Amino acid sequence: MWVVTIINAYSRENNLIMFEFKTEREAKENFIKLQNQKVFSEIIYAYNPATTLAVK
């Protein structure tokens, strides 16, 4: 998953807006179009069953 985060530090609320994309290409195309301060990142999920918390 790819995420583009818009940081609007000039608003009173200091808003963060996040857009999620399935492909890197789609994320990059939208990254170019978006205005303001922005961050482009890849989210990598790691799953290790041995480290999961068991609740009884």
C-alpha distances in whole Angstrom, upper triangle without the diagonal:
4,7,10,13,17,19,23,25,28,28,30,27,25,22,18,16,12,10,7,6,5,7,8,11,11,9,12,15,14,14,18,19,18,21,22,20,17,14,11,9,6,5,7,9,12,15,19,21,24,23,22,24,27,29,32
4,7,10,13,16,20,22,25,25,28,25,22,20,16,14,10,8,6,5,6,7,6,9,9,6,9,12,11,11,14,16,15,18,18,17,13,11,8,6,5,6,9,11,15,18,21,24,27,25,25,27,30,31,35
4,6,10,13,16,19,21,22,24,21,19,16,12,10,7,6,5,6,9,10,9,12,10,7,10,12,10,9,13,14,13,15,15,14,10,8,6,5,6,7,11,13,17,20,23,26,28,26,25,27,30,31,35
4,7,10,13,16,18,19,21,19,16,14,10,8,6,5,7,8,11,12,10,12,11,7,9,11,8,7,10,11,9,11,12,10,7,6,5,6,9,11,14,17,20,23,27,29,32,29,29,31,33,34,38
4,6,10,12,15,15,18,15,13,10,7,6,4,6,9,11,15,15,14,16,14,11,12,14,11,9,12,13,10,11,10,8,5,5,7,8,11,12,16,18,21,24,28,30,32,30,29,30,33,34,38
4,6,9,12,12,15,13,10,8,6,5,6,8,12,14,18,18,17,18,16,13,14,15,12,9,12,12,8,8,7,6,4,7,9,12,15,16,20,22,25,28,31,34,36,33,32,34,37,37,41
4,6,9,10,12,11,7,6,5,7,9,12,15,18,21,22,20,21,20,16,17,18,15,13,15,15,11,10,7,5,6,8,11,14,17,18,22,24,27,30,33,35,37,34,33,34,37,37,41
4,5,6,9,8,6,5,6,8,11,14,18,20,24,25,23,24,22,19,19,20,17,15,16,16,12,10,7,7,9,12,15,17,21,22,25,27,30,33,36,38,40,37,36,37,40,40,43
4,6,8,8,5,7,8,11,14,17,20,23,27,27,26,27,25,22,22,23,20,18,19,19,15,13,9,8,11,13,17,19,22,23,27,29,32,34,37,39,41,38,37,37,41,41,44
4,7,8,6,9,11,14,17,19,23,26,29,30,28,29,27,24,24,25,22,20,20,20,16,13,10,10,13,16,20,22,26,27,30,32,35,38,41,43,45,41,41,41,44,44,47
4,5,5,7,10,12,16,19,22,25,29,30,29,30,28,25,25,26,22,21,22,20,17,14,11,12,15,18,21,23,26,27,31,32,35,38,40,42,44,41,40,40,43,42,46
4,6,8,12,14,18,21,25,28,31,33,32,33,31,27,28,29,25,24,25,24,20,18,15,16,18,20,24,25,28,29,32,33,36,38,41,43,44,41,40,40,42,42,45
4,5,9,12,15,18,22,25,29,30,29,31,28,25,27,27,24,22,24,23,19,18,15,15,17,18,22,23,26,26,29,30,33,35,38,39,41,38,36,36,39,38,41
4,7,10,13,17,20,23,27,28,27,28,26,23,24,25,22,20,22,21,17,15,12,12,13,15,18,20,23,23,27,28,31,33,36,38,39,36,35,35,38,38,41
4,6,10,13,17,20,23,25,24,25,23,20,21,22,19,17,20,19,15,14,11,11,12,14,16,18,21,21,24,26,29,31,34,36,38,35,33,33,36,36,39
4,7,10,13,17,20,21,21,22,20,17,18,20,16,15,18,17,13,13,11,10,10,11,13,14,17,17,21,22,25,27,30,33,34,31,30,31,34,34,37
4,7,10,13,17,19,18,20,17,14,16,17,13,13,16,15,11,12,11,11,9,10,12,13,16,16,20,21,24,27,30,32,34,32,30,31,34,34,37
4,7,10,13,15,15,17,14,11,14,15,12,11,15,14,11,13,13,12,10,9,10,11,12,12,16,17,21,23,27,29,31,29,28,29,31,32,35
4,7,10,12,12,14,11,8,11,12,9,10,13,13,11,13,14,14,11,10,10,11,12,12,16,17,21,23,27,29,32,30,28,30,32,33,36
4,7,9,10,12,10,8,11,13,10,11,15,15,13,16,17,17,13,12,10,10,10,10,13,14,18,20,24,26,29,27,26,27,30,31,34
4,6,7,9,6,6,9,10,9,11,14,14,14,17,19,18,15,13,11,10,10,10,13,14,18,20,24,26,29,28,27,29,31,33,36
4,7,9,7,8,11,12,12,14,17,17,17,21,22,22,18,16,13,12,10,10,12,13,17,19,22,24,28,27,26,28,30,32,35
4,5,5,6,9,10,11,12,15,16,17,20,22,21,18,16,12,12,10,11,13,15,18,20,24,26,29,28,28,31,33,35,38
4,6,5,6,9,10,10,12,15,15,19,20,19,16,13,10,9,8,11,13,15,18,21,25,28,30,29,29,32,34,36,40
4,5,5,6,9,10,11,13,15,18,20,20,17,15,12,12,12,15,16,19,22,25,28,31,34,33,33,35,38,40,43
4,6,5,6,9,10,11,13,16,19,19,16,15,12,13,12,15,17,19,23,25,29,31,34,33,32,35,37,39,42
4,6,5,6,9,10,11,14,16,15,12,11,8,9,10,12,15,18,21,24,27,30,33,31,31,33,36,37,41
4,5,5,6,9,10,13,15,15,12,11,8,10,11,14,17,20,23,26,30,33,35,34,34,36,39,40,44
4,6,6,7,9,13,15,16,13,13,11,14,15,17,20,23,26,29,33,36,38,37,36,39,41,43,46
4,5,5,6,10,13,14,11,12,10,13,14,17,20,22,26,29,32,35,38,36,35,37,40,41,44
4,5,5,8,10,11,8,8,7,11,13,16,19,22,25,28,32,35,37,35,35,37,40,41,44
4,6,8,11,12,10,11,10,14,16,19,22,25,29,32,35,38,40,39,38,40,43,44,48
4,7,10,12,11,13,13,16,18,21,24,27,30,33,37,40,42,40,40,41,44,45,49
4,7,9,8,11,11,15,17,20,23,26,29,32,36,38,41,39,38,39,42,43,46
4,7,8,11,13,16,19,22,25,28,31,34,38,40,43,40,40,41,44,45,48
4,6,10,13,16,20,22,25,28,31,34,37,40,42,39,39,40,43,44,47
4,7,10,14,17,19,23,26,29,32,35,38,39,37,36,38,41,41,45
4,7,10,14,16,19,22,25,28,32,34,36,34,33,35,38,39,43
4,6,10,12,16,19,22,25,28,31,33,30,30,32,35,36,40
4,7,10,13,17,20,23,26,29,31,29,29,31,34,36,39
4,7,10,13,16,19,22,26,27,25,25,28,31,32,36
4,6,10,13,16,19,23,25,23,23,26,29,30,34
4,7,10,13,16,19,21,20,19,22,25,27,30
4,6,10,13,16,18,17,17,20,23,25,29
4,7,10,13,15,14,14,17,19,22,25
4,7,10,12,11,11,15,17,20,24
4,6,9,8,8,12,14,17,21
4,5,6,7,11,13,16,19
4,5,5,9,10,14,16
4,6,9,10,14,16
4,7,9,13,16
4,6,10,13
4,6,10
4,6
4
